[in-house]
Amino acid sequence: MEMSEATGWSGARAARGFSVDAASLPLEGGVDPDFGTVRWRTLVSSDRTPSEALTLGLAEFAPRGTLLPHRHGPAEFYLGLDGAGIVTIDGVPHPIGPGIAVFIPGEAEHGVVAGAEGLRFAYGFPTARFAEVDYRFSRAG
């Protein structure tokens, strides 16, 4: 398997087993005010890795950081790793923290607010590429 610094995966497109070190990947996000302050690392996405049918990443929030309310077609899961926060799904708050899994149905409106110590969780979609997830943000009004 040949990995490229810029794009991750540059070899043949056939899926195969691999491993990836999250610490070696760049943080993305945190710059669009419509999105919130969350940053993330994309670990598995077929445009970057020799994978298929699954997208996996790590979301990282500073204290009181946010992922603003939005929806998308595919279902999603979160698995809390560090810190604490609240995931609101269709108006119902759910705590998240180490070892807590959250399931978000497709098209459910959801958002995240990290606690005072920040928050980090793994997330995943049943899609080959992160780019296949069409985020539609709710508008305050």
Contacts in CASP RR format, 6 or more apart in sequence:
PFRMAT RR
TARGET T0000
AUTHOR 0000-0000-0000
METHOD contacts of the structure
MODEL  1
MEMSEATGWSGARAARGFSVDAASLPLEGGVDPDFGTVRWRTLVSSDRTP
SEALTLGLAEFAPRGTLLPHRHGPAEFYLGLDGAGIVTIDGVPHPIGPGI
AVFIPGEAEHGVVAGAEGLRFAYGFPTARFAEVDYRFSRAG
1 9 0 8 1.000
1 11 0 8 1.000
1 16 0 8 1.000
1 18 0 8 1.000
1 50 0 8 1.000
2 9 0 8 1.000
2 10 0 8 1.000
2 11 0 8 1.000
3 9 0 8 1.000
3 10 0 8 1.000
4 10 0 8 1.000
7 47 0 8 1.000
7 48 0 8 1.000
8 48 0 8 1.000
8 49 0 8 1.000
9 46 0 8 1.000
9 47 0 8 1.000
9 48 0 8 1.000
9 49 0 8 1.000
9 50 0 8 1.000
11 50 0 8 1.000
12 50 0 8 1.000
13 46 0 8 1.000
13 50 0 8 1.000
14 50 0 8 1.000
15 46 0 8 1.000
15 50 0 8 1.000
15 51 0 8 1.000
15 52 0 8 1.000
16 50 0 8 1.000
17 50 0 8 1.000
18 49 0 8 1.000
18 50 0 8 1.000
18 51 0 8 1.000
20 43 0 8 1.000
20 44 0 8 1.000
20 49 0 8 1.000
22 41 0 8 1.000
22 43 0 8 1.000
22 57 0 8 1.000
22 58 0 8 1.000
25 41 0 8 1.000
25 42 0 8 1.000
25 43 0 8 1.000
26 41 0 8 1.000
27 39 0 8 1.000
27 40 0 8 1.000
27 41 0 8 1.000
27 60 0 8 1.000
28 39 0 8 1.000
28 40 0 8 1.000
28 41 0 8 1.000
28 42 0 8 1.000
29 35 0 8 1.000
29 38 0 8 1.000
29 39 0 8 1.000
29 40 0 8 1.000
30 36 0 8 1.000
30 37 0 8 1.000
30 38 0 8 1.000
30 39 0 8 1.000
34 68 0 8 1.000
34 137 0 8 1.000
35 67 0 8 1.000
35 68 0 8 1.000
35 135 0 8 1.000
35 137 0 8 1.000
36 65 0 8 1.000
36 66 0 8 1.000
36 67 0 8 1.000
36 68 0 8 1.000
37 61 0 8 1.000
37 62 0 8 1.000
37 65 0 8 1.000
37 66 0 8 1.000
38 59 0 8 1.000
38 60 0 8 1.000
38 61 0 8 1.000
38 65 0 8 1.000
38 66 0 8 1.000
38 67 0 8 1.000
38 112 0 8 1.000
39 59 0 8 1.000
39 60 0 8 1.000
39 61 0 8 1.000
40 57 0 8 1.000
40 58 0 8 1.000
40 59 0 8 1.000
40 60 0 8 1.000
40 123 0 8 1.000
41 57 0 8 1.000
41 58 0 8 1.000
41 60 0 8 1.000
42 48 0 8 1.000
42 55 0 8 1.000
42 56 0 8 1.000
42 57 0 8 1.000
42 130 0 8 1.000
43 49 0 8 1.000
43 56 0 8 1.000
43 57 0 8 1.000
43 58 0 8 1.000
44 51 0 8 1.000
44 54 0 8 1.000
44 55 0 8 1.000
44 56 0 8 1.000
44 57 0 8 1.000
45 51 0 8 1.000
45 55 0 8 1.000
45 56 0 8 1.000
45 128 0 8 1.000
45 129 0 8 1.000
45 130 0 8 1.000
45 131 0 8 1.000
46 52 0 8 1.000
46 128 0 8 1.000
46 129 0 8 1.000
47 129 0 8 1.000
47 130 0 8 1.000
47 131 0 8 1.000
51 128 0 8 1.000
52 128 0 8 1.000
53 126 0 8 1.000
53 127 0 8 1.000
53 128 0 8 1.000
54 124 0 8 1.000
54 125 0 8 1.000
54 126 0 8 1.000
54 127 0 8 1.000
54 128 0 8 1.000
55 124 0 8 1.000
55 125 0 8 1.000
55 127 0 8 1.000
55 128 0 8 1.000
55 129 0 8 1.000
55 130 0 8 1.000
55 132 0 8 1.000
55 133 0 8 1.000
56 122 0 8 1.000
56 123 0 8 1.000
56 124 0 8 1.000
57 122 0 8 1.000
57 123 0 8 1.000
57 124 0 8 1.000
58 81 0 8 1.000
58 120 0 8 1.000
58 121 0 8 1.000
58 122 0 8 1.000
58 123 0 8 1.000
59 67 0 8 1.000
59 78 0 8 1.000
59 112 0 8 1.000
59 119 0 8 1.000
59 120 0 8 1.000
59 121 0 8 1.000
59 122 0 8 1.000
59 123 0 8 1.000
60 119 0 8 1.000
60 120 0 8 1.000
61 67 0 8 1.000
61 112 0 8 1.000
61 114 0 8 1.000
61 115 0 8 1.000
61 118 0 8 1.000
61 119 0 8 1.000
61 120 0 8 1.000
62 114 0 8 1.000
62 118 0 8 1.000
63 114 0 8 1.000
63 115 0 8 1.000
63 116 0 8 1.000
63 117 0 8 1.000
63 118 0 8 1.000
64 113 0 8 1.000
64 114 0 8 1.000
64 115 0 8 1.000
64 116 0 8 1.000
64 118 0 8 1.000
65 112 0 8 1.000
65 113 0 8 1.000
65 114 0 8 1.000
65 115 0 8 1.000
65 118 0 8 1.000
65 119 0 8 1.000
66 111 0 8 1.000
66 112 0 8 1.000
66 113 0 8 1.000
66 114 0 8 1.000
67 111 0 8 1.000
67 112 0 8 1.000
68 111 0 8 1.000
68 137 0 8 1.000
68 138 0 8 1.000
69 88 0 8 1.000
69 109 0 8 1.000
69 110 0 8 1.000
69 111 0 8 1.000
69 137 0 8 1.000
69 138 0 8 1.000
70 109 0 8 1.000
70 110 0 8 1.000
70 111 0 8 1.000
70 135 0 8 1.000
70 136 0 8 1.000
70 137 0 8 1.000
70 138 0 8 1.000
71 106 0 8 1.000
71 107 0 8 1.000
71 108 0 8 1.000
71 109 0 8 1.000
71 110 0 8 1.000
71 136 0 8 1.000
71 138 0 8 1.000
72 106 0 8 1.000
72 107 0 8 1.000
72 133 0 8 1.000
72 134 0 8 1.000
72 135 0 8 1.000
72 136 0 8 1.000
73 106 0 8 1.000
73 107 0 8 1.000
73 133 0 8 1.000
73 134 0 8 1.000
74 106 0 8 1.000
74 125 0 8 1.000
74 126 0 8 1.000
74 127 0 8 1.000
74 132 0 8 1.000
74 133 0 8 1.000
75 103 0 8 1.000
75 104 0 8 1.000
75 105 0 8 1.000
75 106 0 8 1.000
75 125 0 8 1.000
75 126 0 8 1.000
76 103 0 8 1.000
76 104 0 8 1.000
76 106 0 8 1.000
76 110 0 8 1.000
76 123 0 8 1.000
76 124 0 8 1.000
76 125 0 8 1.000
77 101 0 8 1.000
77 102 0 8 1.000
77 103 0 8 1.000
77 104 0 8 1.000
77 123 0 8 1.000
77 124 0 8 1.000
78 87 0 8 1.000
78 96 0 8 1.000
78 101 0 8 1.000
78 102 0 8 1.000
78 104 0 8 1.000
78 121 0 8 1.000
78 122 0 8 1.000
78 123 0 8 1.000
78 124 0 8 1.000
79 99 0 8 1.000
79 100 0 8 1.000
79 101 0 8 1.000
79 102 0 8 1.000
79 121 0 8 1.000
79 122 0 8 1.000
79 123 0 8 1.000
80 96 0 8 1.000
80 97 0 8 1.000
80 98 0 8 1.000
80 99 0 8 1.000
80 100 0 8 1.000
80 101 0 8 1.000
80 102 0 8 1.000
80 119 0 8 1.000
80 120 0 8 1.000
80 121 0 8 1.000
80 122 0 8 1.000
81 97 0 8 1.000
81 98 0 8 1.000
81 99 0 8 1.000
81 120 0 8 1.000
81 121 0 8 1.000
81 122 0 8 1.000
82 97 0 8 1.000
82 98 0 8 1.000
82 118 0 8 1.000
82 119 0 8 1.000
82 120 0 8 1.000
83 97 0 8 1.000
83 98 0 8 1.000
83 114 0 8 1.000
83 115 0 8 1.000
83 117 0 8 1.000
83 118 0 8 1.000
83 119 0 8 1.000
83 120 0 8 1.000
84 95 0 8 1.000
84 96 0 8 1.000
84 97 0 8 1.000
84 114 0 8 1.000
84 115 0 8 1.000
84 117 0 8 1.000
84 118 0 8 1.000
84 119 0 8 1.000
85 95 0 8 1.000
85 96 0 8 1.000
85 97 0 8 1.000
85 112 0 8 1.000
85 113 0 8 1.000
85 114 0 8 1.000
85 115 0 8 1.000
85 118 0 8 1.000
85 119 0 8 1.000
86 93 0 8 1.000
86 94 0 8 1.000
86 95 0 8 1.000
86 96 0 8 1.000
86 112 0 8 1.000
86 113 0 8 1.000
86 115 0 8 1.000
87 93 0 8 1.000
87 94 0 8 1.000
87 95 0 8 1.000
87 96 0 8 1.000
87 102 0 8 1.000
87 104 0 8 1.000
87 110 0 8 1.000
87 111 0 8 1.000
87 112 0 8 1.000
88 94 0 8 1.000
88 110 0 8 1.000
88 111 0 8 1.000
88 112 0 8 1.000
88 113 0 8 1.000
89 102 0 8 1.000
89 104 0 8 1.000
89 105 0 8 1.000
89 108 0 8 1.000
89 109 0 8 1.000
89 110 0 8 1.000
89 111 0 8 1.000
90 108 0 8 1.000
90 109 0 8 1.000
90 110 0 8 1.000
91 109 0 8 1.000
94 102 0 8 1.000
96 102 0 8 1.000
96 112 0 8 1.000
96 119 0 8 1.000
96 121 0 8 1.000
97 119 0 8 1.000
97 121 0 8 1.000
104 110 0 8 1.000
109 138 0 8 1.000
112 119 0 8 1.000
125 132 0 8 1.000
125 133 0 8 1.000
127 133 0 8 1.000
END
